[in-house]
């Protein structure tokens, strides 16, 4: 099995967009800013020989000499490129192509002229002998080596249109041909398609940092310059996290029983302590003593022991304990010597062995949590500093590295005796060691002398034979790196030498067969192999070819080994190692379209069963194309619903009334929180929560009374721009972005008991908001909180003036008794549809925005 290596991969982008006369290169001066904003080519590097000069030249991803992937675009004409402003552009009869070299790879953008452009994108994938398999998993395209590790990966390709509406593409891989298919129904050009190929590069440099394996299977990294990241060891990718409050290089970190990571001290010596809960950082009580290069571990009673280190100038022998329940630190008895740059190991009985330190120490001592006392051990045979202690399966402790010789010692707690065992091939300082599930110890990196060249070599220690043997080398020389065990994976991150600082290596040991859990260091025997976890989840197994011993998700579409995935109208079977379902945008029943409103049953996104029918305004104010579908765009005013004006360039209608949506959804009107059982009155309806987050509303027609994220291009509360402005709007990820053509700039609004004005849409970013077109809900009332008409009645308050509610038919009928009782136009109602104010919500749910657009 091999270590993981940095993926030197070009990023592949497809841009489907603005029209351009065939045969002409795209005029970058007029479109460059839009391209840069959408495709992030603002960081483009100078062109070089890695940028293909013709459309038919394959993109090559070189992981190593024998592990590479070539991506050849099919169905494209052979066209030479032209260079302009750091970009290479190509023009073909059906689309334009733009290539830009960026850090770590290449970006490809396709610009399709109009709706007649391609909707299916095909690529031929070729790979070197170091790649064992290609697969599609959870919509992502992955290339795996013989160890089952992902070396090249493209996350599930996504698409978004001119209004920010996003949609996932279907990916299929057969006989080396990758096919991406986009359903363009309801989308408006330009449409951006992004199957980005990722690399294993860390988002910043890490050395002398902390690394903690989290319950999620990710690894938390925190260290120099307050930087932090979350690393996925299955594919080597990492995402940056918010900065920490303090610099935690040379700090210490532990995983609490709560699943939170506690990070202490570091930098030039400080007492700052921070907690990471898997999503965010939280400052907690500081240590009593500023520390760096100290040692930390979790005790059996849940407290965190911290000992030794340096305060910035003076080495420390002091110790203290942290209690998470009370958020307090307590001073403990000090160790007998300063264990600055020493090592620590937890014994099988819960006591803690601490030994070694700066200058090379042989002193060892044991801390007993029950008595809070220290007891000296027999002196170690070898003086050590910057080394590793590893508790073996039999309870003994291995001390390796950090000495002027390669000597390796073993401590027996039961007899308080040290003995010498087999030595690695060379003396190492600043190496890292950890116990693997089979009981062996892997030692990696370090230097032969302090400050010397970092080593790529790794060695395995077998406690049964007391000997070391060669392990596969790492991709980079590492010293000052950190190691975390994630299941069976030995994850080595960062280092002080060159590119190792933003690089990751992963070691996957050979699998071990078993019949009982007692045969496994992990205590888990699953599917005939010692498994890294209990592996009880749906669509997972521990005996997949190439992944034996690693609990892994089965291939997309494969049968569920646990038999718990049910298929139905909305069930997809196994995907991404779990039961998968069609998104809540998937139509699963008969659809109808009338008066610019399309009604269809959709999946819930969480069940295999088809959900209830909902109604949506046709995007952009267009009319129905037929009895079941909306027009994709407008060409003339006749294509607009309710007398709107067509912008043929954009394909959207401005000032379109569209008949306002009607609502029968159950909710409770309110004017004060005292009227709501939940205690929250938001936007005129009783809400299930305060709903004070930006781009969230409790008055969405599809889900009134429930705080729901607004769709891309929808900003009902004006969180992102002033009312009636085409400057900012909500993006599909719930953050503010710049408005684009088709963004809603005014919501549908009630102007009287049964009167209102329809929603209006921006003709372009920064353009004036078009005038709204009035409508009349008669014989029903207009629901002020939703800006929508009633379509049935419970009381006469649901009816327009001069009408009353027939309690039998629930229909508003003319009344001679004068005006029906009125509440100012607001009314409660059962049922569900979506109004013009949320016309884009369902479309936005088709995917997630990978890149946050700049706020206007």
LINLIN-V336675 format. One record per backbone hydrogen bond with DSSP energy under -0.5 kcal/mol. NH is the residue of the N-H (numbers start at 0). CO is the residue of the C=O. E is the energy in kcal/mol with one decimal. If there is no record, write none. Layout:
BEGIN
nh: <NH/NH>
co: <CO/CO>
e: <E/E>
END
This chain:
BEGIN
nh: <2/3/7/7/8/12/13/15/15/16/22/23/27/29/30/31/34/35/36/37/38/39/43/44/50/51/54/56/58/60/61/61/62/62/63/67/68/69/70/71/71/72/73/78/80/81/83/86/87/88/88/89/91/95/96/97/98/99/100/101/104/106/108/110/111/112/116/120/122/123/124/124/125/125/127/129/130/130/131/131/132/134/136/136/139/140/141/141/142/143/144/147/149/150/151/152/153/154/156/157/158/159/160/161/163/166/167/168/169/171/173/176/177/177/178/178/179/180/181/183/186/189/190/191/192/192/193/195/197/197/201/205/207/209/211/213/216/218/219/220/221/222/225/226/228/229/230/230/231/232/232/234/235/236/238/240/243/247/247/248/249/250/251/253/255/255/258/260/261/262/262/263/264/265/266/268/269/272/273/274/275/276/276/281/283/286/290/291/292/293/294/296/298/301/303/304/304/305/306/307/308/309/310/315/318/319/320/321/322/323/326/327/329/331/332/334/338/338/339/340/340/341/342/344/346/346/349/351/352/353/354/355/356/357/359/360/364/365/366/367/368/370/371/372/374/376/379/383/384/385/387/389/391/394/396/397/398/399/399/401/402/407/408/409/410/411/412/414/415/416/418/420/421/423/428/429/431/433/435/438/440/441/442/442/443/444/445/446/447/451/454/454/457/458/459/460/461/461/462/464/465/466/468/470/473/474/477/479/481/483/485/485/486/488/489/490/490/491/491/492/492/493/494/495/497/499/500/501/502/504/506/507/508/508/513/518/519/520/522/525/525/528/529/530/530/531/539/540/546/548/549/550/551/551/553/555/556/557/560/562/565/569/570/570/571/572/573/574/576/577/579/581/585/587/588/591/592/593/596/597/598/598/599/600/601/602/603/610/613/615/617/620/621/622/624/625/630/633/638/639/640/642/643/644/646/647/650/651/652/653/656/657/658/662/664/669/674/675/678/681/681/684/685/686/687/695/696/702/704/705/707/709/712/713/717/723/724/728/730/733/736/737/738/741/742/743/744/745/748/750/751/755/756/757/759/761/765/766/768/774/776/779/780/781/782/783/783/785/786/787/788/789/790/792/797/798/799/802/803/805/805/806/809/810/812/814/825/828/832/833/837/838/840/841/843/844/845/846/849/851/852>
co: <472/505/5/61/6/10/192/13/190/14/91/20/25/26/26/27/30/31/32/33/34/35/40/100/47/49/78/53/70/68/7/59/60/66/66/65/60/125/58/69/123/70/121/76/52/88/86/83/98/81/86/96/94/110/89/108/87/106/44/104/101/99/97/95/109/93/113/179/177/71/122/175/69/123/67/65/65/127/129/143/143/141/134/139/136/153/134/139/151/132/148/144/233/142/142/197/140/195/138/193/166/191/164/187/160/158/845/156/180/178/176/173/122/175/171/176/120/169/118/181/183/15/15/159/13/190/157/193/152/195/501/500/479/221/219/217/213/230/211/228/209/226/222/223/220/238/218/228/236/216/230/231/231/231/229/227/225/222/245/222/207/247/263/261/253/259/255/275/253/260/273/251/271/290/248/265/290/283/262/281/260/274/279/274/272/270/269/309/249/249/306/304/302/298/321/296/302/319/294/317/338/291/313/308/331/305/329/303/327/321/322/322/320/318/371/316/315/336/337/292/338/338/354/352/344/350/346/366/344/364/342/362/383/339/356/383/353/374/351/372/366/367/367/367/365/363/361/360/401/340/399/397/395/391/410/389/408/387/397/427/427/420/398/418/396/416/410/411/411/411/409/407/465/405/446/385/443/441/439/435/460/433/440/458/431/456/477/428/452/448/445/477/470/442/468/440/459/466/460/461/461/461/459/457/455/3/454/429/492/490/483/488/484/485/506/483/488/489/504/481/490/502/205/478/495/496/497/498/499/491/489/1/487/506/527/515/516/436/519/523/528/525/511/523/528/548/536/551/543/541/546/548/540/549/538/135/573/554/558/559/563/607/567/607/579/579/557/577/553/574/572/569/582/600/600/598/626/596/593/615/591/596/613/589/611/585/608/601/599/597/595/617/618/638/628/628/622/650/635/636/620/639/640/653/651/645/646/646/619/644/641/640/594/788/829/683/671/672/675/679/684/681/667/679/704/692/707/699/697/702/696/694/729/710/714/744/721/736/734/730/728/853/726/761/739/712/759/759/756/754/754/774/748/772/745/742/725/763/723/755/753/776/797/752/787/781/824/782/782/782/660/780/662/809/794/795/778/799/812/803/810/804/805/805/803/801/822/664/700/614/834/835/837/837/839/840/842/843/847/849/850>
e: <-0.5/-0.8/-0.8/-0.6/-1.3/-0.6/-2.5/-0.5/-2.0/-0.7/-0.5/-1.6/-1.1/-1.0/-1.2/-3.4/-2.5/-3.0/-2.3/-2.2/-3.0/-1.6/-1.7/-4.3/-1.7/-0.7/-1.9/-1.3/-2.5/-3.8/-0.8/-0.6/-0.8/-2.1/-1.5/-0.8/-2.6/-3.2/-2.8/-0.6/-2.5/-0.6/-2.6/-0.9/-2.2/-2.9/-2.9/-1.9/-2.9/-3.6/-0.5/-3.0/-2.1/-3.1/-2.4/-2.6/-3.1/-2.0/-0.5/-2.1/-2.3/-2.8/-2.8/-3.5/-0.6/-1.4/-2.2/-2.8/-2.4/-2.7/-0.6/-3.3/-2.1/-0.5/-2.1/-4.0/-0.5/-1.8/-0.6/-2.4/-1.6/-2.3/-0.5/-2.7/-2.3/-2.3/-2.8/-0.5/-2.8/-2.9/-2.2/-1.9/-1.6/-3.2/-1.3/-0.7/-2.7/-0.9/-0.6/-1.1/-2.8/-1.6/-2.5/-1.9/-2.0/-3.8/-1.2/-2.5/-2.3/-2.2/-2.0/-2.2/-3.0/-0.6/-3.0/-0.5/-3.0/-2.4/-2.3/-0.8/-2.5/-0.5/-3.2/-3.8/-1.8/-0.5/-3.0/-0.8/-3.5/-0.5/-2.0/-3.2/-3.4/-2.8/-2.1/-3.0/-2.1/-2.6/-3.0/-2.7/-1.8/-2.2/-1.1/-2.2/-2.2/-2.5/-2.9/-0.5/-3.2/-0.6/-0.7/-1.1/-1.7/-0.6/-2.0/-2.4/-2.4/-1.2/-0.5/-0.5/-4.4/-1.9/-2.1/-2.0/-0.6/-3.3/-2.0/-2.6/-2.6/-0.5/-2.9/-3.2/-2.0/-2.9/-3.0/-2.1/-1.1/-0.5/-2.6/-3.0/-2.6/-0.5/-1.8/-2.0/-2.0/-2.5/-2.2/-1.3/-3.3/-0.5/-2.4/-1.8/-3.3/-2.0/-1.9/-2.7/-0.6/-2.6/-2.2/-2.2/-0.6/-2.2/-2.1/-3.0/-0.6/-2.3/-2.4/-2.0/-2.7/-0.6/-1.4/-1.4/-2.7/-2.5/-0.5/-2.8/-0.7/-0.8/-1.3/-1.6/-0.6/-0.9/-2.2/-2.3/-0.5/-3.1/-2.0/-2.2/-3.1/-2.7/-2.0/-1.5/-2.3/-2.5/-2.2/-1.6/-2.5/-3.1/-2.8/-2.5/-0.6/-0.7/-2.0/-1.0/-2.1/-2.7/-2.7/-1.9/-1.8/-2.7/-2.2/-2.2/-3.3/-1.9/-2.3/-3.1/-3.0/-2.1/-0.5/-3.5/-0.6/-0.6/-1.9/-3.1/-2.9/-2.9/-0.7/-0.8/-1.4/-1.4/-2.3/-2.8/-1.4/-0.7/-2.2/-2.1/-2.1/-1.5/-3.5/-2.1/-2.2/-2.5/-0.5/-3.0/-2.7/-1.9/-3.6/-2.4/-0.6/-2.9/-2.9/-0.5/-0.6/-2.6/-3.1/-3.2/-0.5/-2.5/-0.6/-0.8/-2.3/-1.0/-2.1/-2.5/-3.1/-0.5/-2.2/-0.9/-1.9/-1.9/-0.6/-2.6/-0.6/-2.4/-2.3/-2.6/-0.7/-0.7/-2.9/-2.6/-0.6/-2.2/-2.5/-3.3/-0.6/-2.0/-1.4/-1.2/-1.7/-2.8/-2.5/-0.5/-0.7/-0.6/-1.8/-1.4/-1.9/-0.8/-0.9/-0.6/-2.6/-1.9/-3.0/-2.8/-0.6/-1.3/-1.0/-2.1/-2.6/-2.4/-2.2/-0.5/-2.6/-0.6/-2.6/-0.8/-2.6/-2.3/-0.6/-1.2/-0.6/-2.7/-0.6/-0.6/-2.7/-0.6/-0.7/-2.7/-0.7/-0.9/-2.7/-3.0/-2.1/-2.2/-1.1/-2.8/-2.5/-2.5/-1.6/-2.8/-3.2/-0.5/-2.4/-0.7/-1.0/-2.1/-0.6/-1.8/-2.4/-2.3/-2.7/-1.6/-1.0/-2.9/-2.5/-1.6/-2.3/-1.2/-2.1/-1.9/-2.1/-0.7/-0.5/-2.3/-2.8/-0.9/-2.7/-1.0/-2.9/-2.7/-0.5/-1.1/-0.8/-2.0/-0.5/-1.7/-2.0/-1.8/-0.8/-0.6/-2.7/-1.8/-2.9/-2.4/-1.2/-1.1/-2.6/-1.3/-2.6/-1.6/-2.5/-2.8/-3.1/-2.0/-1.0/-1.2/-1.7/-2.7/-3.0/-1.8/-3.1/-0.9/-1.9/-2.6/-2.4/-2.9/-1.9/-1.3/-2.5/-2.1/-1.7/-2.0/-2.6/-2.7/-2.0/-3.3/-3.7/-1.9/-0.8/-3.0/-3.8/-2.2/-2.2/-3.1/-3.7/-0.9/-0.6/-1.1/-2.5/-1.1/-1.8/-2.2/-0.9/-1.5/-1.9/-1.8/-2.7/-1.5/-2.9/-0.5/-2.5/-0.9/-2.6/-0.7/-2.9/-2.6/-0.6/-0.5/-0.8/-2.0/-1.8/-1.5/-1.5/-0.5/-2.6/-1.5/-1.7/-1.2/-0.6/-0.5/-0.5>
END
